[in-house]
Amino acid sequence: MGKRGSTAVSLGLGAAILYLGAHAVTGHQGLLAYMDVQAEERVLEANVAALEREEAALEQRAARLRPQSLDLDYLDERARITLAAGDPDEIVFALE
């Protein structure tokens, strides 16, 4: 193999390395795709954490209305809010 053959092999290997390197960064399962998946994972984990907090709050509200642990003040509050009711001598302020 002469100098010309070894140059062609070197160029071919260099092109293959560049192709594989570019594909490793920008390909379907490359570094950029991996970073996108990680960012999406962080967003989904934040959503899961928010949903778990919401679930805990709803569970706490439901526990206060169970017959075994009925909170009469909470029941009165929920009934007044739901029915928009109050005593005739009360002044009701609606806050949002």
N, C-alpha and C positions, 0 to 999 in steps of 0.2 A: 504494500500500500504506500503510495507516494504522499508527497506533501499535500497534493490536491485532495486525496481521499481522506486524509486526517482532518483537513479543514472542513470538508463536507460533514464528516461525522461530528465534529465539534459544533458546527452550526446546527445540525439536526438535534443534538443533545441539548444545546442551549435553547432552541425553540421549544423543545419538549418541556424543559424545566420552566420556561416562562409561561407556557400554556398551563401546566399543572399548578404553578404558583398563582396565576391569575384565577384559575378555577377554584383553588383553595380559599381565596379571599371572596370572590364574587359569585361563586356557584350556588346551586340549589341548597347544598348543605355546607356552604362556606362560612367564613368568619362573619360576614355581614348578616347572613341569614341567622346565624347563631345569636348575634347581638340583638336582632329583631325579636327572636323567640324569648330571649331573656327579658327584654323590655315588656313584652306582652305578659310574661309570667308575673312580673312585678305588679302590673296593673290588675291582673286576675287575683293575685294574693291580697291586694288592697281591697278589692271587691268582696272577696270571701271574708276578710276581717270585718268589713262594714256590715255584711249580712249576718255574721255571727253576733255582732253587737246588737243589731236590730232584733235578732231571734231571742237573745237574752232579755232584752227589754220587753218583748211581747210575752215571753214566758213569765216574767215577773208580774206583768199586768194580769195575765190569766190566773196566776197563783193567788192573787189578791181577791179574785172573784170565785174561787172554789169554795164549796160548802164547808170544808174542813178548816179553812183559814180565811173566812170571809171578812173583808175589811169594810165595815159599814160606811165609814167616811168616804172611802174610794167609790163604793157603790152609789152613794148619794151624789157624789161629784159626777160620775159617769152618767147617771140618770138625768141630772140637771143639764149637762152638756148635750146629751142625745135628744132629750125632749125640749130643750130650750125653755125649761120651766124654772120657776122660783116662787117664793111666797109673795103675796100681794104687797107686803111692806118692805121688800128687798129692792135694792137698786143693783142692777146687773150691768157690769161693764164687759163688753166683748173685746178681748185682746187677741190679736193675731200674731 
